[in-house]
Amino acid sequence: MPEVIITYKSQKTLDALKDFAKYFDFNISAPKKKSSITKENFVINGVTMVRGSGTIDNTEMNKIFSTNSINAKDLRSKWQRKK
């Protein structure tokens, strides 16, 4: 059975479409929910992702990186993948 998706702005339009449905023999159905996306969880390729709090306690890492003289340039050169 062919389907048509109609978007509308007002409730009056929906009421008019329901009236037309009685006379022209078509059905009106509510849209299906795509997924349960919330602010906490979302789905990417079937995997549910949980959002973090956005705060990180990196005080332990400060000790490691401040005592050694490590800079970003040295890290990039050491950690480059060999081709």
N, C-alpha and C positions, 0 to 999 in steps of 0.2 A: 504494500500500500504506500503510495507517495506521501511524503511529509513536507510541511511548510512551517518555517519558524517565523513568527511575527513578533516584532518588538513594539511596545506601545508605552506611552507616558502616563495616561490617565486611566482611572477605573472605568470611566464612561466608555472608553474604547473597548475594554474587555467585556463590559455588559452588552455592547452592540454586537460584538463577535459571538457571544453566547446566544443572542437572539437569532443571528444569521445561521448558527449551527442547527437550530431547530428546523429551519426551512430548507436548508441546502444539504442536510444530511452529512455533516462532518463533526468530528470530535475535537474537543479542547482538553488538553492534558497539561498538568503542571510539569515544569522542567525537572529533570533528574538531577540530584546533587552529584557534582563531579567527584568531590572527595571531601574528607573532613579536615580541611585546612584550618588551623587555628593559629593564634599567635605563638603557641607553644610548640606545636607539631606541624610538619608538612611532609608531603610525599614527593620524592624524586625517583623516577624509574622504579616504582614499587617499593622503595625503601623509605621507611618513616624516619624523618630527621627531627631531632629534638633541639630546639634553640637553647643556647647557653645563656648564662646570666649576664654576660658582657663584662664581668669583672674578673681580673686575673691577679692572683697574689704571686708576684715574681721576686719576692725578697730573697729566696734561696738562690735564685739564678744571679742576682746582683753580686753575691759573694764570689761566685765562680768567675764571672766575666770581669769584675773590677780588679781582682787580684792578678789575673793574667792580662798581658798586653795583647788582646785580640781585637782586630778591627775587621770590618766587613770585607775589605779587599782581600785580606789574607784568608778569610773563611771561604770566599768564592773561589780563590785559586786552589785551595786544598780540597774542596768538596766537589770540584767539577767532575762530571762523569767522563770516563775514558771512552773514546769512540773506537 
